[in-house]
Amino acid sequence: MKHRITRMTALAMTGVVGMGFSACGGGDSGNGEAVTEDNIKIGLICLHDDNSTYDANFIKAMDEAKENLGLKDNQVIVKTNVPENSECKEAAVDLADQGCNIIFANSFGHESYLLEAAEKFPNVQFCHATGTMAHTEKKANFHDAFASIYEGRYLSGIAAGLKLNEMIDAGKITPDQAQMGYVGAYTYAEVISGYTSFYLGAKSVCPSVTMQVQFTGSWYDETAEKEAATTLIKKGCVLISQHADSMGAPTACENAGVPDVSYNGSTKDACPNTFIVSSRIDWAPYYEYAVKCVLDGKDIGYDWTGDLSTGSVLLTEVNEQAAAPGTQETLDKAIEDLKSGKVHVFDTACFTVGGSQLSSYLADVDTDPSYKGDTEVIQDGYFHESEYRSAPYFDLRIDGITLLNDMY
């Protein structure tokens, strides 16, 4: 079977993907044979199952990558509902024992356990989504990956801001009532980066916007997410978004008639009157890139960051029934501005911290127990997110956003 030339093969050839490199153990299939498209086996470890929008997104992307690579169903093993504890290592070990040449895990808390498995199986490649350790561990068979999803959230924020403007123009709210709500999982940098970029997108078109954030302490808790959205609506939030993985918040919005921007997929079918748009990471480009490395015996980057240009950051179709007129055209222009570098999400001229504009900031890129900043990330007038490692490290609390709780 010949290798298919996929979109990621071409990108990898041009050096668009990868950040730091390590030896890719293409090697053998575990029985002494060369790894080929006929005998390669892939493992996927998911925190939840496909009832979670986050995990469903990973599983769907693996199906897409499998088809693009010309692989058979029995060449991919998916393990679901694997918690962020030693069960992750057990799952990874089991996949390696079943002959997997490359294993992907999808949750932040999986990383240390996946690393333990990588140390036990040096000839198997282990790839972790959202992780922070690979670029400092520098192990030949351990890798991290993420995407510039903050750009996708910024774009969805623009759609939200346009909806607020429509509500202001219609006299439904006044400019000072343009308050959004955001349901967040944890106070991790990934979540902070996400809700801040969403807010900045909205602010770029609706200058009077403010936002309140309610955390749930869980990536997937439908009851808590629905309650959080309901709390935000009761506090005067006229539009809701989320970094959480269930239908809880979108359902609360549909029930209350409040516009909603979801995450990891369209909720239009369930929420036709309130769903505006959603952003998501398409993991298929990374799957294809990493698998091709194993097949070709090439290096896998320690850290890989996909973006709009690699097809790794996507928006769903805009729901014209709920979105403001002209939303799609505005988003198309914004996408081109982000791709060209004309616009930067975290432009320091567009936000303040404690009333002051920042010109310097040491981010905790090389994570350590003390979370001490180690890398200057503000240059050329903007915060360089996901450039010094793939996982987000934007953890600033900017003006205009109020946290209603802060325990997670």
Backbone torsions as a table, in degrees:
resi	resn	phi	psi	omega
1	MET	NA	128.6	-179.1
2	LYS	-82.5	149.6	175.2
3	HIS	-65.2	137.6	171.9
4	ARG	-85.6	142.2	175.6
5	ILE	-88.7	104.6	-179.1
6	THR	-95.1	172.9	178.8
7	ARG	-57.2	-36.2	-176.5
8	MET	-76.4	-29.1	175.8
9	THR	-58.5	-45.9	179.8
10	ALA	-63.9	-41.2	-179.2
11	LEU	-66.1	-40.5	-179.9
12	ALA	-63.8	-36.0	179.5
13	MET	-64.3	-30.6	-178.0
14	THR	-89.4	-2.5	178.6
15	GLY	81.4	14.8	-179.0
16	VAL	-69.2	-33.9	-176.4
17	VAL	-103.5	160.1	176.3
18	GLY	96.5	141.8	177.2
19	MET	-146.2	105.3	-170.0
20	GLY	77.7	145.6	-176.5
21	PHE	-132.6	155.6	178.8
22	SER	-139.5	165.2	179.9
23	ALA	-68.3	128.5	177.4
24	CYS	-91.7	119.6	-176.1
25	GLY	-82.5	59.6	179.0
26	GLY	-50.8	-54.2	165.7
27	GLY	44.0	-127.5	-176.9
28	ASP	-118.8	175.6	-175.3
29	SER	-87.7	3.4	-178.0
30	GLY	104.0	-15.6	177.2
31	ASN	-121.0	19.9	176.4
32	GLY	91.4	-8.7	179.9
33	GLU	-85.2	152.7	174.4
34	ALA	-66.7	145.1	178.6
35	VAL	-75.6	122.4	179.0
36	THR	-129.5	174.3	176.8
37	GLU	-64.4	-20.8	-179.9
38	ASP	-79.8	-27.8	-175.1
39	ASN	-121.7	-0.9	178.5
40	ILE	-66.1	145.7	178.3
41	LYS	-133.0	136.5	-174.0
42	ILE	-118.8	136.7	175.0
43	GLY	-113.1	144.3	177.0
44	LEU	-132.2	125.5	179.2
45	ILE	-109.9	121.9	-177.4
46	CYS	-118.3	141.9	-179.5
47	LEU	-65.5	-41.6	178.3
48	HIS	-124.9	-163.1	175.3
49	ASP	-110.2	-165.5	-173.7
50	ASP	-77.2	4.6	168.9
51	ASN	-73.7	-22.2	174.6
52	SER	-86.7	127.6	-180.0
53	THR	-61.0	-34.0	179.4
54	TYR	-63.6	-50.8	-177.6
55	ASP	-71.7	-36.7	176.4
56	ALA	-58.8	-36.3	179.3
57	ASN	-64.1	-40.8	177.5
58	PHE	-66.6	-43.7	-177.3
59	ILE	-66.3	-42.9	178.1
60	LYS	-60.9	-41.4	179.8
61	ALA	-65.2	-36.0	177.5
62	MET	-66.0	-39.4	175.8
63	ASP	-60.6	-41.4	179.2
64	GLU	-64.9	-45.2	-179.8
65	ALA	-64.4	-41.3	178.8
66	LYS	-57.6	-44.4	179.2
67	GLU	-66.7	-43.7	-179.2
68	ASN	-63.9	-33.1	-179.2
69	LEU	-86.3	-7.2	179.3
70	GLY	75.0	31.1	-177.9
71	LEU	-95.3	159.7	179.5
72	LYS	-93.1	161.7	-178.3
73	ASP	-57.7	-38.0	-176.3
74	ASN	-77.1	1.6	177.1
75	GLN	-94.8	1.3	177.9
76	VAL	-128.6	128.6	176.7
77	ILE	-117.6	123.9	-179.0
78	VAL	-112.0	125.4	175.4
79	LYS	-109.1	125.7	-178.6
80	THR	-113.4	165.2	178.8
81	ASN	56.9	44.0	177.8
82	VAL	-98.3	111.3	-175.5
83	PRO	-70.6	169.6	-178.5
84	GLU	-87.5	63.8	177.9
85	ASN	-150.5	-161.5	-175.3
86	SER	-61.5	-17.3	176.3
87	GLU	-63.3	-26.0	176.7
88	CYS	-65.9	-44.7	177.4
89	LYS	-61.8	-42.7	179.5
90	GLU	-60.7	-40.8	178.8
91	ALA	-64.8	-42.4	180.0
92	ALA	-65.7	-42.0	178.3
93	VAL	-62.6	-42.5	179.5
94	ASP	-62.9	-41.6	178.7
95	LEU	-64.0	-41.5	177.5
96	ALA	-63.9	-41.0	178.9
97	ASP	-64.9	-27.5	177.6
98	GLN	-81.7	1.3	174.6
99	GLY	98.9	12.7	178.7
100	CYS	-68.1	132.2	177.8
101	ASN	-88.9	-24.2	-179.6
102	ILE	-144.8	135.1	-174.9
103	ILE	-129.1	132.0	178.1
104	PHE	-112.4	139.7	172.5
105	ALA	-125.8	148.7	-165.6
106	ASN	-115.9	2.1	-177.2
107	SER	-122.1	147.0	-175.2
108	PHE	-52.3	-45.2	-176.6
109	GLY	-74.5	-4.7	176.5
110	HIS	-75.9	-18.1	-162.4
111	GLU	-60.2	-50.7	-174.9
112	SER	-63.4	-33.0	-179.7
113	TYR	-76.4	-34.9	175.3
114	LEU	-66.7	-36.7	178.0
115	LEU	-63.0	-38.9	177.3
116	GLU	-62.3	-40.9	178.3
117	ALA	-66.1	-37.7	179.2
118	ALA	-62.0	-36.7	179.0
119	GLU	-68.1	-29.0	-179.1
120	LYS	-81.1	-28.4	-177.1
121	PHE	-124.4	78.3	-174.6
122	PRO	-65.6	-17.5	-179.3
123	ASN	-95.5	4.6	176.3
124	VAL	-109.7	138.4	178.6
125	GLN	-89.2	130.4	-179.7
126	PHE	-117.7	123.2	-175.8
127	CYS	-121.5	129.2	-173.7
128	HIS	-120.9	126.7	178.2
129	ALA	-86.0	132.8	176.2
130	THR	80.9	5.6	-175.3
131	GLY	-79.3	169.1	-174.1
132	THR	-126.8	-4.7	-166.4
133	MET	-99.5	-21.0	-169.6
134	ALA	-62.0	-38.3	-175.0
135	HIS	-72.0	-16.8	175.2
136	THR	-101.9	-31.1	177.6
137	GLU	-69.7	-38.4	177.9
138	LYS	51.9	47.8	174.9
139	LYS	-91.4	140.1	-172.4
140	ALA	-60.3	-23.5	-174.8
141	ASN	-121.2	22.9	-178.3
142	PHE	-131.2	128.0	-169.9
143	HIS	-141.7	149.6	174.3
144	ASP	-115.2	156.6	177.6
145	ALA	-153.1	150.7	174.2
146	PHE	-158.2	-172.7	176.3
147	ALA	-142.2	164.0	-178.4
148	SER	-79.6	58.1	-177.7
149	ILE	-63.9	-19.8	175.2
150	TYR	-58.9	-28.3	175.6
151	GLU	-69.9	-39.1	176.5
152	GLY	-65.6	-39.6	178.3
153	ARG	-68.6	-37.2	175.3
154	TYR	-58.8	-45.5	179.8
155	LEU	-63.8	-43.5	178.2
156	SER	-66.1	-29.1	174.4
157	GLY	-65.5	-36.5	175.7
158	ILE	-60.5	-43.7	177.8
159	ALA	-60.5	-38.5	178.0
160	ALA	-65.9	-43.8	179.8
161	GLY	-62.1	-38.3	177.4
162	LEU	-64.7	-36.4	177.5
163	LYS	-66.9	-39.8	176.4
164	LEU	-61.1	-42.8	178.7
165	ASN	-61.3	-39.8	178.1
166	GLU	-61.9	-42.1	179.7
167	MET	-66.2	-37.0	177.2
168	ILE	-66.6	-47.2	-178.3
169	ASP	-63.0	-30.8	-179.5
170	ALA	-83.2	-3.8	-179.9
171	GLY	79.0	12.3	179.6
172	LYS	-75.6	-32.3	175.6
173	ILE	-139.8	160.7	172.7
174	THR	-93.9	162.9	179.9
175	PRO	-53.5	-37.5	-178.7
176	ASP	-77.4	-4.6	174.9
177	GLN	-98.6	7.3	179.4
178	ALA	-78.2	71.4	-176.4
179	GLN	-112.4	124.3	178.1
180	MET	-98.2	157.6	172.5
181	GLY	-118.5	150.9	-177.5
182	TYR	-138.6	125.6	177.8
183	VAL	-94.9	113.0	-178.6
184	GLY	-110.9	153.6	179.1
185	ALA	-81.7	-65.1	-176.7
186	TYR	-131.6	167.0	176.7
187	THR	-88.7	38.8	175.1
188	TYR	-78.1	159.5	177.6
189	ALA	-57.0	-37.2	179.9
190	GLU	-57.2	-42.9	-178.6
191	VAL	-74.1	-41.0	179.0
192	ILE	-61.8	-45.7	177.7
193	SER	-58.3	-40.9	-177.8
194	GLY	-67.7	-49.7	-177.8
195	TYR	-72.1	-28.1	177.4
196	THR	-70.0	-43.3	179.3
197	SER	-65.4	-37.6	175.9
198	PHE	-60.9	-46.0	179.2
199	TYR	-62.2	-44.0	-178.7
200	LEU	-65.7	-33.4	174.9
201	GLY	-62.9	-44.9	178.2
202	ALA	-63.9	-42.6	-177.9
203	LYS	-65.4	-27.0	-178.7
204	SER	-65.3	-21.3	178.9
205	VAL	-118.8	-16.6	179.5
206	CYS	-132.1	86.4	-171.1
207	PRO	-59.7	-24.0	-175.8
208	SER	-86.5	0.1	-173.8
209	VAL	-65.0	143.7	169.1
210	THR	-129.5	171.1	-177.0
211	MET	-149.7	143.1	173.2
212	GLN	-115.4	142.6	-177.9
213	VAL	-120.9	131.2	175.5
214	GLN	-119.0	123.7	-179.6
215	PHE	-94.9	149.4	-179.0
216	THR	-107.6	-21.2	-176.4
217	GLY	76.5	20.8	179.4
218	SER	-156.1	144.7	174.7
219	TRP	-74.6	-27.8	-174.6
220	TYR	-145.9	101.2	177.3
221	ASP	-151.7	95.9	-172.1
222	GLU	-60.3	-40.6	-179.4
223	THR	-64.9	-47.8	-178.9
224	ALA	-64.5	-38.0	-179.1
225	GLU	-69.8	-37.8	176.7
226	LYS	-66.7	-41.8	178.1
227	GLU	-64.8	-39.7	179.3
228	ALA	-62.9	-44.8	179.1
229	ALA	-63.7	-41.1	179.2
230	THR	-63.3	-40.8	177.4
231	THR	-61.0	-44.9	-179.4
232	LEU	-63.7	-40.6	178.8
233	ILE	-64.2	-42.1	179.2
234	LYS	-64.5	-25.7	179.5
235	LYS	-87.0	9.1	174.0
236	GLY	99.1	7.4	178.6
237	CYS	-75.0	128.5	-173.4
238	VAL	-103.0	1.8	176.9
239	LEU	-156.2	140.0	-174.7
240	ILE	-125.0	141.7	168.0
241	SER	-133.1	-178.3	-173.2
242	GLN	-157.5	154.1	161.2
243	HIS	-125.6	75.9	-177.9
244	ALA	-157.8	161.5	-160.4
245	ASP	-112.5	8.4	-179.0
246	SER	-112.5	-178.6	176.5
247	MET	-88.0	8.8	-176.3
248	GLY	-58.1	-54.8	-177.9
249	ALA	-67.6	-47.0	178.0
250	PRO	-58.9	-38.0	179.1
251	THR	-64.9	-42.8	177.6
252	ALA	-60.1	-38.7	179.4
253	CYS	-67.7	-43.5	179.8
254	GLU	-62.8	-41.3	-180.0
255	ASN	-64.2	-34.4	-176.9
256	ALA	-94.0	-6.1	-177.7
257	GLY	70.6	31.5	-178.4
258	VAL	-104.9	128.0	179.4
259	PRO	-55.1	144.9	-173.5
260	ASP	-137.8	138.6	170.4
261	VAL	-114.4	115.1	-174.5
262	SER	-95.1	-168.4	-175.7
263	TYR	-144.1	140.3	176.0
264	ASN	73.2	18.4	173.9
265	GLY	147.7	161.1	-179.3
266	SER	-71.5	139.6	171.6
267	THR	-113.9	23.0	-174.7
268	LYS	-60.3	-40.7	-176.9
269	ASP	-63.1	-41.2	-178.4
270	ALA	-84.9	-26.2	-174.3
271	CYS	-132.3	62.7	-172.7
272	PRO	-66.6	-24.0	-174.9
273	ASN	-91.0	-15.3	-173.1
274	THR	-124.4	-24.0	-179.4
275	PHE	-67.1	128.9	179.6
276	ILE	-102.4	-58.3	-177.4
277	VAL	-166.0	166.3	176.9
278	SER	-142.9	149.3	172.8
279	SER	-109.8	157.3	176.5
280	ARG	-159.7	160.1	170.1
281	ILE	-90.7	131.7	170.2
282	ASP	-95.2	110.9	-176.4
283	TRP	-83.4	-7.5	-179.5
284	ALA	-57.4	-42.7	178.2
285	PRO	-57.6	-39.7	179.6
286	TYR	-71.4	-43.0	176.6
287	TYR	-54.1	-48.1	-177.7
288	GLU	-63.9	-43.1	179.1
289	TYR	-59.9	-50.0	-176.1
290	ALA	-67.6	-41.6	179.3
291	VAL	-64.8	-41.6	177.2
292	LYS	-60.8	-35.0	176.5
293	CYS	-61.3	-43.8	179.0
294	VAL	-64.2	-43.8	-179.5
295	LEU	-64.1	-36.2	-175.5
296	ASP	-96.7	-1.8	-178.9
297	GLY	67.4	32.3	-178.3
298	LYS	-105.0	171.4	-179.2
299	ASP	-71.8	141.2	167.6
300	ILE	-103.1	133.2	179.0
301	GLY	-62.6	143.4	172.3
302	TYR	-56.8	-39.4	-176.2
303	ASP	-135.4	130.0	-178.7
304	TRP	-127.5	131.7	179.1
305	THR	-124.6	111.1	174.5
306	GLY	-82.8	164.3	-179.0
307	ASP	-150.8	-166.6	179.7
308	LEU	-60.6	-37.7	-176.2
309	SER	-71.0	-31.4	179.6
310	THR	-85.3	-0.9	-177.8
311	GLY	78.0	17.4	-177.1
312	SER	-90.1	-18.0	178.8
313	VAL	-118.0	120.2	-173.7
314	LEU	-130.6	154.7	168.7
315	LEU	-113.5	145.6	172.0
316	THR	-72.8	173.1	173.6
317	GLU	-64.6	136.8	177.5
318	VAL	-67.9	133.5	176.3
319	ASN	-84.6	101.0	-175.4
320	GLU	-63.1	-22.6	-179.9
321	GLN	-66.9	-30.0	-177.3
322	ALA	-110.8	-27.8	-175.4
323	ALA	-75.4	158.8	175.2
324	ALA	-71.7	148.5	176.3
325	PRO	-56.4	140.6	177.7
326	GLY	83.0	5.9	-177.2
327	THR	-62.5	-47.5	-177.0
328	GLN	-61.1	-42.8	-179.6
329	GLU	-63.5	-40.4	178.6
330	THR	-65.6	-40.1	178.9
331	LEU	-66.3	-40.7	179.4
332	ASP	-59.0	-42.3	178.7
333	LYS	-66.9	-41.4	-179.4
334	ALA	-65.3	-37.4	177.8
335	ILE	-60.9	-45.4	179.2
336	GLU	-64.2	-38.3	178.8
337	ASP	-65.5	-37.2	177.4
338	LEU	-69.7	-43.5	179.9
339	LYS	-62.0	-38.3	-176.3
340	SER	-80.6	-13.7	-176.5
341	GLY	85.9	5.7	177.2
342	LYS	-65.9	-33.9	179.5
343	VAL	-121.0	137.6	173.9
344	HIS	-120.0	131.8	-174.9
345	VAL	-55.2	-48.4	-175.0
346	PHE	-101.5	48.1	174.5
347	ASP	-63.2	121.7	-174.1
348	THR	-68.4	-13.1	175.7
349	ALA	-76.8	-10.1	-173.6
350	CYS	-103.8	1.0	177.7
351	PHE	-153.1	159.7	175.5
352	THR	-129.2	159.4	175.1
353	VAL	-125.5	115.7	-176.1
354	GLY	61.8	30.9	178.0
355	GLY	85.9	-2.1	-176.6
356	SER	-118.3	145.4	174.5
357	GLN	-83.5	138.7	-176.6
358	LEU	-90.2	142.9	172.9
359	SER	-121.1	-6.1	-178.7
360	SER	-156.0	144.7	175.1
361	TYR	-161.4	129.0	174.7
362	LEU	-93.1	114.8	179.7
363	ALA	-94.7	154.1	177.8
364	ASP	-85.9	79.8	-178.9
365	VAL	-84.5	-46.2	177.2
366	ASP	-90.3	83.1	-169.1
367	THR	-54.9	134.0	175.9
368	ASP	-138.6	166.8	-175.8
369	PRO	-57.9	-26.9	-178.1
370	SER	-88.8	-5.9	-178.8
371	TYR	53.9	40.5	-179.0
372	LYS	-82.2	135.3	177.5
373	GLY	-63.0	140.5	-175.8
374	ASP	-138.7	-9.2	-173.3
375	THR	-134.7	126.3	175.3
376	GLU	-70.9	122.1	-173.6
377	VAL	-118.7	-1.4	175.4
378	ILE	-103.9	113.2	177.5
379	GLN	-143.9	151.1	177.3
380	ASP	55.6	27.8	174.1
381	GLY	84.3	10.9	177.2
382	TYR	-150.3	157.0	178.5
383	PHE	-79.6	121.2	-176.2
384	HIS	-87.0	86.6	-179.3
385	GLU	-78.6	141.3	174.1
386	SER	56.6	29.7	176.0
387	GLU	-106.3	-29.0	-179.0
388	TYR	-95.7	-15.3	163.6
389	ARG	-157.5	162.3	-175.6
390	SER	-71.6	-41.8	-177.5
391	ALA	-69.6	142.3	-178.8
392	PRO	-59.4	146.8	175.6
393	TYR	-134.3	10.6	174.8
394	PHE	-72.3	112.4	-177.4
395	ASP	-129.1	21.6	-179.9
396	LEU	-77.7	145.5	176.2
397	ARG	-105.4	101.1	-170.9
398	ILE	-88.9	161.3	178.2
399	ASP	-67.3	145.6	179.6
400	GLY	101.8	-12.6	-179.9
401	ILE	-118.2	127.3	180.0
402	THR	-112.9	129.4	176.4
403	LEU	-92.4	121.8	-178.4
404	LEU	-79.8	-26.7	172.4
405	ASN	-143.2	160.3	-172.2
406	ASP	-151.2	47.2	-173.4
407	MET	-107.9	-0.3	-173.6
408	TYR	-117.5	NA	NA
